[in-house]
Amino acid sequence: MISDRLSRRVLAAVCAAATAPMAASLVLPVPTATAQSCPDVEVVFARGTSEAPGVGRVGQAFANALGAQLGGLSVGTYGVNYPASYDFLYTADGATDATNRIAAMARQCPGTRIVLGGYSQGAAVVDMLAGIPPLGNKVGDIGSAPPLPGSLSSNVVAVAVFGNPATKFGNPVSSVGSFAGKAIDLCANGDPICSDGRNPFAHTNYESSPSIAQAASFAAGRI
């Protein structure tokens, strides 16, 4: 087992370095569902490293595209509450918060269908919920969180991740873990976070890429 200090540096480098130029990105306010107003669908999305609280650029683009494909169905959003900092050890906080949100929605809005998603470090949050180690066994068993309880799995109808670090280690959520079969795992050509590519810029524009429409179509087909 490597030291905590080295672990933090390595983990942060894998999921955060490519997103550093986006620290100043504008993120629009995101509405959330409440017990008094239950949407037909809620997108629970974990933003990428250094993005402001909320669903982030990619999450908002995905929610917008999904809503456009669902006709008259209402779509709410919930931004997973976690630091999204360069210290990857806090990623587990996001998995815990997402679990709590899904559990709360199951109690308060049992008819609401949950679409779970994440981008970059946020995708690692989803990996943890699926029971997948985001970085395989390369850095040891640190920064993990319990997977989403099986009793809540049926509330999640679709999963979409972008720039997922686990994919680089051969563990896409689309085919590995508890979300296999109801997840889509999108990796841009050349993205070094989710593949062996060497183009860091490929990791920074998912919100304007064809991946958004592809993910929205996949999720809409499961709702």
Backbone as CSV, one residue per row, in Angstrom:
resi,resn,N_x,N_y,N_z,CA_x,CA_y,CA_z,C_x,C_y,C_z
1,MET,0.860,-1.204,0.000,0.000,0.000,0.000,0.881,1.233,0.000
2,ILE,0.622,2.148,-0.877,1.417,3.371,-0.935,0.934,4.344,0.113
3,SER,1.715,5.362,0.389,1.365,6.324,1.425,0.165,7.142,1.020
4,ASP,-0.564,7.672,2.028,-1.737,8.488,1.727,-1.362,9.687,0.892
5,ARG,-0.189,10.291,1.194,0.196,11.485,0.440,0.405,11.168,-1.025
6,LEU,1.101,10.086,-1.299,1.343,9.713,-2.689,0.038,9.292,-3.353
7,SER,-0.816,8.593,-2.601,-2.095,8.165,-3.151,-2.910,9.350,-3.602
8,ARG,-2.958,10.394,-2.756,-3.725,11.578,-3.091,-3.218,12.196,-4.385
9,ARG,-1.880,12.265,-4.524,-1.309,12.894,-5.723,-1.624,12.094,-6.973
10,VAL,-1.474,10.770,-6.893,-1.700,9.945,-8.060,-3.169,9.950,-8.461
11,LEU,-4.042,9.798,-7.488,-5.462,9.779,-7.768,-5.942,11.102,-8.341
12,ALA,-5.458,12.178,-7.763,-5.855,13.499,-8.261,-5.378,13.699,-9.684
13,ALA,-4.165,13.249,-9.972,-3.609,13.431,-11.310,-4.437,12.707,-12.361
14,VAL,-4.927,11.520,-12.024,-5.669,10.732,-13.004,-6.984,11.389,-13.385
15,CYS,-7.755,11.853,-12.376,-9.094,12.371,-12.667,-9.174,13.874,-12.763
16,ALA,-8.185,14.605,-12.266,-8.348,16.044,-12.174,-7.496,16.848,-13.130
17,ALA,-6.335,16.376,-13.494,-5.404,17.203,-14.258,-6.010,17.720,-15.548
18,ALA,-6.726,16.862,-16.239,-7.259,17.282,-17.530,-8.391,18.282,-17.411
19,THR,-8.981,18.401,-16.237,-10.100,19.323,-16.073,-9.676,20.643,-15.462
20,ALA,-8.414,20.820,-15.140,-7.948,22.043,-14.498,-8.289,23.300,-15.255
21,PRO,-8.194,23.363,-16.590,-8.506,24.596,-17.310,-9.954,25.023,-17.192
22,MET,-10.819,24.184,-16.624,-12.226,24.489,-16.608,-12.694,25.080,-15.294
23,ALA,-11.794,25.445,-14.406,-12.170,25.904,-13.077,-13.091,27.098,-13.116
24,ALA,-12.952,27.947,-14.120,-13.742,29.172,-14.171,-15.003,29.033,-15.022
25,SER,-15.340,27.801,-15.420,-16.495,27.607,-16.280,-17.774,28.049,-15.591
26,LEU,-18.656,28.632,-16.367,-19.925,29.089,-15.835,-20.872,27.915,-15.710
27,VAL,-21.498,27.766,-14.548,-22.473,26.726,-14.330,-23.785,27.380,-13.936
28,LEU,-24.852,27.101,-14.666,-26.139,27.700,-14.386,-26.770,27.067,-13.162
29,PRO,-27.624,27.799,-12.436,-28.312,27.225,-11.284,-29.127,26.011,-11.704
30,VAL,-29.200,25.023,-10.823,-29.856,23.779,-11.149,-31.040,23.549,-10.221
31,PRO,-32.229,23.295,-10.758,-33.377,23.027,-9.895,-33.275,21.642,-9.285
32,THR,-33.884,21.428,-8.140,-33.899,20.119,-7.515,-35.328,19.717,-7.214
33,ALA,-35.537,18.404,-7.135,-36.864,17.903,-6.829,-37.108,17.958,-5.331
34,THR,-38.342,18.126,-4.923,-38.699,18.114,-3.511,-39.864,17.168,-3.312
35,ALA,-40.170,16.875,-2.043,-41.281,15.986,-1.751,-42.587,16.589,-2.240
36,GLN,-42.694,17.931,-2.278,-43.908,18.590,-2.704,-44.057,18.609,-4.219
37,SER,-42.971,18.448,-4.950,-43.008,18.516,-6.402,-42.125,17.410,-6.955
38,CYS,-42.735,16.279,-7.227,-41.971,15.125,-7.698,-41.963,15.095,-9.224
39,PRO,-40.791,15.206,-9.845,-40.730,15.150,-11.307,-40.929,13.721,-11.795
40,ASP,-41.253,13.591,-13.051,-41.351,12.256,-13.638,-39.982,11.583,-13.661
41,VAL,-38.961,12.397,-13.912,-37.590,11.900,-14.012,-36.671,12.850,-13.249
42,GLU,-35.694,12.315,-12.542,-34.675,13.167,-11.941,-33.299,12.684,-12.377
43,VAL,-32.499,13.625,-12.861,-31.118,13.336,-13.224,-30.246,13.639,-12.007
44,VAL,-29.671,12.613,-11.420,-28.744,12.759,-10.300,-27.350,12.695,-10.900
45,PHE,-26.654,13.828,-10.919,-25.400,13.914,-11.680,-24.264,14.447,-10.819
46,ALA,-23.113,13.788,-10.929,-21.908,14.209,-10.210,-20.986,14.953,-11.171
47,ARG,-20.703,16.213,-10.865,-19.906,17.070,-11.738,-18.435,16.660,-11.734
48,GLY,-17.687,17.267,-12.665,-16.267,16.985,-12.774,-15.426,17.841,-11.841
49,THR,-14.154,17.511,-11.770,-13.219,18.199,-10.896,-13.185,19.702,-11.145
50,SER,-13.223,20.460,-10.066,-13.093,21.921,-10.018,-14.320,22.673,-10.522
51,GLU,-15.371,21.972,-10.939,-16.585,22.663,-11.351,-17.342,23.168,-10.125
52,ALA,-18.073,24.261,-10.308,-18.860,24.831,-9.216,-19.985,23.871,-8.828
53,PRO,-20.477,23.955,-7.588,-21.560,23.070,-7.142,-22.758,23.090,-8.085
54,GLY,-23.370,21.956,-8.244,-24.467,21.773,-9.181,-24.194,20.545,-10.021
55,VAL,-24.833,20.440,-11.155,-24.601,19.283,-12.025,-23.433,19.499,-12.980
56,GLY,-22.939,20.719,-13.090,-21.816,20.989,-13.982,-22.229,21.132,-15.428
57,ARG,-21.277,21.487,-16.284,-21.542,21.737,-17.699,-22.095,20.503,-18.409
58,VAL,-21.425,19.384,-18.188,-21.811,18.158,-18.876,-23.167,17.674,-18.368
59,GLY,-23.358,17.730,-17.059,-24.624,17.295,-16.478,-25.796,18.124,-16.965
60,GLN,-25.602,19.449,-17.071,-26.684,20.303,-17.527,-27.009,20.040,-18.997
61,ALA,-25.973,19.869,-19.814,-26.202,19.580,-21.230,-26.940,18.247,-21.389
62,PHE,-26.562,17.276,-20.592,-27.210,15.963,-20.645,-28.678,16.059,-20.213
63,ALA,-28.937,16.757,-19.112,-30.312,16.904,-18.631,-31.175,17.644,-19.651
64,ASN,-30.614,18.673,-20.260,-31.366,19.420,-21.278,-31.715,18.541,-22.475
65,ALA,-30.724,17.777,-22.923,-30.941,16.906,-24.084,-31.946,15.811,-23.756
66,LEU,-31.877,15.282,-22.544,-32.814,14.237,-22.140,-34.231,14.795,-22.077
67,GLY,-34.394,15.962,-21.471,-35.706,16.578,-21.374,-36.329,16.810,-22.735
68,ALA,-35.499,17.194,-23.705,-36.004,17.462,-25.052,-36.526,16.201,-25.723
69,GLN,-36.073,15.039,-25.262,-36.491,13.775,-25.875,-37.653,13.107,-25.149
70,LEU,-38.076,13.702,-24.027,-39.095,13.051,-23.221,-40.478,13.681,-23.337
71,GLY,-40.663,14.538,-24.319,-41.975,15.101,-24.553,-42.502,15.864,-23.351
72,GLY,-43.664,15.450,-22.847,-44.283,16.171,-21.748,-43.835,15.758,-20.365
73,LEU,-42.909,14.830,-20.255,-42.448,14.405,-18.936,-41.601,15.502,-18.293
74,SER,-41.776,15.698,-16.998,-40.973,16.689,-16.287,-39.642,16.079,-15.873
75,VAL,-38.587,16.885,-15.952,-37.248,16.423,-15.617,-36.631,17.363,-14.588
76,GLY,-36.314,16.827,-13.419,-35.614,17.591,-12.394,-34.152,17.187,-12.377
77,THR,-33.337,17.961,-11.700,-31.920,17.620,-11.586,-31.460,17.759,-10.141
78,TYR,-30.480,16.967,-9.795,-29.848,17.059,-8.480,-28.344,16.957,-8.672
79,GLY,-27.625,17.996,-8.238,-26.169,17.974,-8.311,-25.601,17.289,-7.089
80,VAL,-24.901,16.202,-7.281,-24.316,15.462,-6.164,-23.421,16.388,-5.350
81,ASN,-23.616,16.371,-4.057,-22.902,17.266,-3.157,-21.598,16.626,-2.680
82,TYR,-20.509,17.054,-3.293,-19.175,16.604,-2.863,-18.166,17.644,-3.324
83,PRO,-16.961,17.660,-2.770,-16.021,18.751,-3.080,-15.608,18.851,-4.547
84,ALA,-15.534,17.733,-5.263,-15.017,17.725,-6.637,-13.669,18.437,-6.687
85,SER,-12.844,18.169,-5.696,-11.546,18.824,-5.565,-10.461,17.940,-6.171
86,TYR,-9.222,18.391,-6.022,-8.109,17.613,-6.547,-7.677,16.505,-5.594
87,ASP,-8.365,16.365,-4.488,-8.106,15.272,-3.559,-9.158,14.197,-3.813
88,PHE,-8.762,13.167,-4.509,-9.670,12.129,-4.942,-10.304,11.374,-3.779
89,LEU,-9.688,11.427,-2.608,-10.232,10.698,-1.471,-11.628,11.170,-1.094
90,TYR,-11.977,12.402,-1.493,-13.303,12.919,-1.176,-14.361,12.475,-2.182
91,THR,-13.957,11.754,-3.208,-14.919,11.264,-4.189,-15.956,10.371,-3.511
92,ALA,-15.513,9.632,-2.502,-16.427,8.752,-1.777,-17.567,9.535,-1.133
93,ASP,-17.310,10.801,-0.776,-18.381,11.626,-0.218,-19.509,11.786,-1.231
94,GLY,-19.133,11.886,-2.503,-20.138,12.016,-3.546,-20.982,10.759,-3.673
95,ALA,-20.340,9.595,-3.570,-21.090,8.343,-3.655,-22.084,8.238,-2.504
96,THR,-21.657,8.653,-1.324,-22.542,8.619,-0.161,-23.717,9.575,-0.338
97,ASP,-23.425,10.784,-0.843,-24.495,11.761,-1.041,-25.477,11.284,-2.109
98,ALA,-24.976,10.710,-3.175,-25.861,10.216,-4.237,-26.759,9.104,-3.705
99,THR,-26.201,8.214,-2.907,-27.001,7.148,-2.303,-28.105,7.734,-1.433
100,ASN,-27.747,8.733,-0.626,-28.734,9.364,0.246,-29.843,10.038,-0.560
101,ARG,-29.459,10.678,-1.674,-30.465,11.339,-2.515,-31.414,10.320,-3.140
102,ILE,-30.864,9.247,-3.669,-31.696,8.226,-4.297,-32.629,7.596,-3.269
103,ALA,-32.119,7.371,-2.058,-32.949,6.811,-0.988,-34.075,7.771,-0.616
104,ALA,-33.755,9.069,-0.540,-34.762,10.070,-0.198,-35.840,10.145,-1.276
105,MET,-35.420,10.095,-2.534,-36.388,10.135,-3.625,-37.262,8.885,-3.636
106,ALA,-36.693,7.743,-3.279,-37.463,6.505,-3.235,-38.569,6.601,-2.187
107,ARG,-38.274,7.312,-1.092,-39.280,7.479,-0.036,-40.303,8.558,-0.402
108,GLN,-39.821,9.699,-0.859,-40.673,10.864,-1.062,-41.366,10.879,-2.418
109,CYS,-40.686,10.352,-3.421,-41.208,10.384,-4.794,-41.010,9.013,-5.438
110,PRO,-41.695,7.987,-4.928,-41.446,6.627,-5.421,-41.723,6.433,-6.911
111,GLY,-42.535,7.315,-7.494,-42.825,7.188,-8.918,-41.813,7.862,-9.816
112,THR,-40.874,8.628,-9.223,-39.862,9.321,-10.020,-38.784,8.342,-10.471
113,ARG,-38.486,8.377,-11.747,-37.441,7.514,-12.290,-36.104,8.255,-12.241
114,ILE,-35.108,7.612,-11.675,-33.797,8.225,-11.501,-32.872,7.868,-12.657
115,VAL,-32.249,8.903,-13.227,-31.179,8.706,-14.208,-29.903,9.189,-13.535
116,LEU,-28.979,8.301,-13.341,-27.733,8.594,-12.641,-26.625,8.885,-13.647
117,GLY,-25.812,9.885,-13.357,-24.728,10.206,-14.286,-23.556,10.879,-13.616
118,GLY,-22.456,10.961,-14.344,-21.274,11.633,-13.817,-20.262,11.873,-14.914
119,TYR,-19.439,12.869,-14.679,-18.392,13.242,-15.635,-17.045,13.261,-14.922
120,SER,-16.046,12.608,-15.501,-14.686,12.605,-14.985,-14.647,12.090,-13.539
121,GLN,-14.236,12.909,-12.585,-14.259,12.445,-11.194,-15.679,12.085,-10.781
122,GLY,-16.657,12.773,-11.347,-18.050,12.434,-11.079,-18.412,11.056,-11.599
123,ALA,-17.790,10.647,-12.697,-18.009,9.289,-13.195,-17.443,8.275,-12.213
124,ALA,-16.355,8.658,-11.532,-15.785,7.778,-10.507,-16.753,7.604,-9.340
125,VAL,-17.530,8.640,-9.048,-18.584,8.528,-8.043,-19.549,7.408,-8.449
126,VAL,-19.942,7.411,-9.712,-20.860,6.396,-10.220,-20.210,5.014,-10.185
127,ASP,-18.927,4.954,-10.498,-18.200,3.683,-10.411,-18.343,3.078,-9.024
128,MET,-18.139,3.916,-8.008,-18.237,3.424,-6.636,-19.631,2.892,-6.343
129,LEU,-20.649,3.598,-6.836,-22.020,3.149,-6.617,-22.296,1.825,-7.323
130,ALA,-21.575,1.577,-8.403,-21.732,0.328,-9.146,-20.901,-0.794,-8.552
131,GLY,-20.090,-0.473,-7.535,-19.220,-1.477,-6.939,-17.948,-1.713,-7.728
132,ILE,-17.550,-0.714,-8.521,-16.355,-0.812,-9.357,-15.260,0.086,-8.789
133,PRO,-14.043,-0.414,-8.571,-12.948,0.472,-8.152,-12.585,1.395,-9.312
134,PRO,-12.718,2.718,-9.161,-12.492,3.639,-10.284,-11.134,3.503,-10.958
135,LEU,-10.114,3.160,-10.176,-8.777,3.048,-10.753,-8.259,1.617,-10.694
136,GLY,-9.161,0.665,-10.725,-8.757,-0.729,-10.685,-7.955,-1.028,-9.433
137,ASN,-6.919,-1.796,-9.587,-6.060,-2.134,-8.451,-4.720,-1.426,-8.547
138,LYS,-4.683,-0.353,-9.339,-3.410,0.304,-9.608,-2.891,1.110,-8.425
139,VAL,-3.793,1.631,-7.606,-3.364,2.527,-6.538,-3.803,2.020,-5.164
140,GLY,-4.341,0.835,-5.116,-4.744,0.311,-3.818,-6.185,0.655,-3.490
141,ASP,-6.655,0.070,-2.425,-8.054,0.222,-2.037,-8.222,1.441,-1.137
142,ILE,-8.267,2.617,-1.741,-8.473,3.832,-0.966,-9.529,4.685,-1.649
143,GLY,-10.158,5.530,-0.882,-11.139,6.435,-1.440,-12.398,5.764,-1.928
144,SER,-12.716,4.588,-1.379,-13.885,3.866,-1.858,-15.094,4.123,-0.969
145,ALA,-16.268,3.789,-1.481,-17.510,3.928,-0.739,-18.364,2.708,-1.034
146,PRO,-19.318,2.385,-0.155,-20.182,1.229,-0.412,-20.989,1.435,-1.681
147,PRO,-21.271,0.369,-2.416,-22.103,0.496,-3.613,-23.543,0.823,-3.250
148,LEU,-24.316,1.233,-4.239,-25.723,1.526,-4.028,-26.430,0.258,-3.559
149,PRO,-27.180,0.314,-2.458,-27.883,-0.878,-1.987,-28.811,-1.451,-3.051
150,GLY,-28.893,-2.760,-3.087,-29.734,-3.414,-4.081,-31.188,-3.000,-4.007
151,SER,-31.650,-2.628,-2.817,-33.044,-2.221,-2.654,-33.373,-0.933,-3.399
152,LEU,-32.328,-0.173,-3.777,-32.545,1.081,-4.485,-32.262,0.971,-5.981
153,SER,-31.720,-0.148,-6.392,-31.297,-0.299,-7.792,-32.440,-0.124,-8.771
154,SER,-33.641,-0.587,-8.407,-34.766,-0.495,-9.340,-35.226,0.943,-9.543
155,ASN,-34.860,1.849,-8.630,-35.224,3.254,-8.804,-34.372,3.929,-9.870
156,VAL,-33.211,3.357,-10.143,-32.306,3.894,-11.166,-32.596,3.174,-12.476
157,VAL,-33.175,3.899,-13.423,-33.572,3.262,-14.676,-32.491,3.336,-15.748
158,ALA,-31.578,4.301,-15.620,-30.515,4.444,-16.611,-29.321,5.152,-15.975
159,VAL,-28.152,4.874,-16.521,-26.902,5.459,-16.026,-26.088,5.924,-17.227
160,ALA,-25.509,7.120,-17.114,-24.667,7.643,-18.199,-23.435,8.311,-17.600
161,VAL,-22.263,7.887,-18.040,-21.023,8.498,-17.563,-20.175,8.945,-18.744
162,PHE,-19.393,9.986,-18.500,-18.552,10.591,-19.534,-17.127,10.720,-19.002
163,GLY,-16.147,10.297,-19.803,-14.748,10.406,-19.375,-14.492,9.631,-18.099
164,ASN,-14.954,8.407,-18.053,-14.903,7.572,-16.854,-13.515,6.943,-16.650
165,PRO,-12.830,7.222,-15.532,-11.502,6.645,-15.319,-11.497,5.129,-15.248
166,ALA,-12.574,4.515,-14.766,-12.597,3.055,-14.664,-12.516,2.393,-16.039
167,THR,-12.987,3.100,-17.066,-12.947,2.534,-18.418,-11.509,2.330,-18.874
168,LYS,-10.647,3.212,-18.444,-9.215,3.096,-18.795,-8.617,1.805,-18.248
169,PHE,-9.192,1.335,-17.137,-8.691,0.121,-16.497,-9.554,-1.099,-16.814
170,GLY,-10.350,-0.991,-17.895,-11.122,-2.130,-18.360,-12.383,-2.421,-17.585
171,ASN,-12.935,-1.392,-16.890,-14.130,-1.600,-16.092,-15.247,-0.607,-16.421
172,PRO,-15.729,-0.563,-17.642,-16.825,0.367,-17.970,-18.100,-0.021,-17.240
173,VAL,-18.846,0.972,-16.763,-20.086,0.661,-16.039,-21.134,0.031,-16.947
174,SER,-20.944,0.139,-18.240,-21.904,-0.455,-19.176,-21.869,-1.981,-19.152
175,SER,-20.751,-2.555,-18.723,-20.643,-4.019,-18.753,-20.102,-4.640,-17.469
176,VAL,-19.708,-3.806,-16.508,-19.162,-4.309,-15.248,-19.905,-3.649,-14.093
177,GLY,-20.126,-4.384,-13.029,-20.770,-3.799,-11.856,-22.282,-3.900,-11.896
178,SER,-22.930,-3.332,-10.890,-24.368,-3.510,-10.706,-25.232,-2.756,-11.711
179,PHE,-24.630,-1.834,-12.491,-25.416,-1.096,-13.486,-25.258,-1.657,-14.895
180,ALA,-24.533,-2.745,-15.026,-24.324,-3.354,-16.343,-25.671,-3.661,-16.985
181,GLY,-25.801,-3.289,-18.254,-27.036,-3.536,-18.976,-27.972,-2.344,-18.991
182,LYS,-27.796,-1.404,-18.044,-28.645,-0.212,-18.082,-27.794,1.056,-18.029
183,ALA,-26.550,0.931,-18.460,-25.627,2.064,-18.433,-24.954,2.248,-19.779
184,ILE,-24.584,3.501,-20.040,-23.793,3.828,-21.220,-22.549,4.551,-20.726
185,ASP,-21.392,4.155,-21.261,-20.098,4.663,-20.804,-19.403,5.281,-22.012
186,LEU,-19.311,6.624,-22.034,-18.827,7.326,-23.215,-17.434,7.909,-22.998
187,CYS,-16.555,7.619,-23.921,-15.171,8.093,-23.845,-14.796,8.707,-25.188
188,ALA,-14.447,9.978,-25.186,-14.073,10.667,-26.418,-12.762,10.117,-26.969
189,ASN,-12.652,10.112,-28.275,-11.442,9.638,-28.918,-10.231,10.439,-28.454
190,GLY,-9.240,9.769,-27.914,-8.019,10.422,-27.463,-8.033,10.884,-26.021
191,ASP,-9.157,10.726,-25.325,-9.262,11.173,-23.926,-8.344,10.319,-23.045
192,PRO,-7.332,10.909,-22.411,-6.397,10.131,-21.605,-6.955,9.676,-20.262
193,ILE,-8.082,10.228,-19.835,-8.664,9.833,-18.558,-9.385,8.491,-18.665
194,CYS,-9.999,8.241,-19.819,-10.771,7.009,-19.969,-10.204,6.059,-21.021
195,SER,-9.074,6.402,-21.614,-8.476,5.544,-22.629,-6.963,5.734,-22.622
196,ASP,-6.305,5.093,-23.558,-4.855,5.248,-23.680,-4.491,6.424,-24.581
197,GLY,-5.461,7.258,-24.911,-5.204,8.427,-25.745,-4.312,9.436,-25.049
198,ARG,-3.819,10.393,-25.802,-2.887,11.380,-25.255,-3.310,12.812,-25.544
199,ASN,-4.578,13.007,-25.794,-5.074,14.348,-26.090,-5.910,14.864,-24.910
200,PRO,-5.318,15.644,-24.003,-6.061,16.109,-22.830,-7.270,16.959,-23.183
201,PHE,-7.221,17.631,-24.335,-8.348,18.475,-24.729,-9.587,17.645,-25.065
202,ALA,-9.381,16.369,-25.377,-10.520,15.500,-25.672,-11.386,15.288,-24.439
203,HIS,-10.830,15.583,-23.276,-11.571,15.379,-22.024,-12.384,16.604,-21.617
204,THR,-12.222,17.701,-22.319,-12.769,18.964,-21.820,-14.017,19.490,-22.531
205,ASN,-14.519,18.769,-23.518,-15.654,19.335,-24.279,-16.803,18.355,-24.461
206,TYR,-17.025,17.507,-23.501,-18.123,16.550,-23.623,-19.478,17.246,-23.757
207,GLU,-19.628,18.405,-23.126,-20.927,19.072,-23.156,-21.346,19.513,-24.557
208,SER,-20.376,19.642,-25.472,-20.686,20.049,-26.842,-20.392,18.940,-27.854
209,SER,-20.250,17.729,-27.360,-19.910,16.605,-28.231,-21.131,15.754,-28.548
210,PRO,-21.027,14.881,-29.538,-22.128,13.973,-29.864,-22.477,13.022,-28.724
211,SER,-21.584,12.897,-27.751,-21.829,11.997,-26.626,-23.087,12.375,-25.853
212,ILE,-23.394,13.674,-25.800,-24.572,14.126,-25.053,-25.848,13.557,-25.662
213,ALA,-26.022,13.720,-26.952,-27.216,13.198,-27.624,-27.277,11.684,-27.546
214,GLN,-26.121,11.041,-27.649,-26.074,9.586,-27.580,-26.532,9.097,-26.207
215,ALA,-26.036,9.760,-25.162,-26.414,9.374,-23.804,-27.886,9.660,-23.538
216,ALA,-28.363,10.811,-24.019,-29.769,11.173,-23.812,-30.697,10.179,-24.508
217,SER,-30.352,9.774,-25.714,-31.172,8.807,-26.450,-31.208,7.461,-25.725
218,PHE,-30.049,7.081,-25.188,-29.984,5.818,-24.458,-30.886,5.878,-23.230
219,ALA,-30.754,6.954,-22.445,-31.538,7.077,-21.214,-33.030,7.188,-21.522
220,ALA,-33.377,7.966,-22.545,-34.789,8.128,-22.907,-35.411,6.798,-23.299
221,GLY,-34.616,5.940,-23.921,-35.114,4.643,-24.340,-35.416,3.718,-23.173
222,ARG,-34.891,4.041,-22.003,-35.114,3.204,-20.830,-36.171,3.796,-19.891
223,ILE,-36.710,4.938,-20.238,-37.704,5.605,-19.370,-39.127,5.290,-19.838
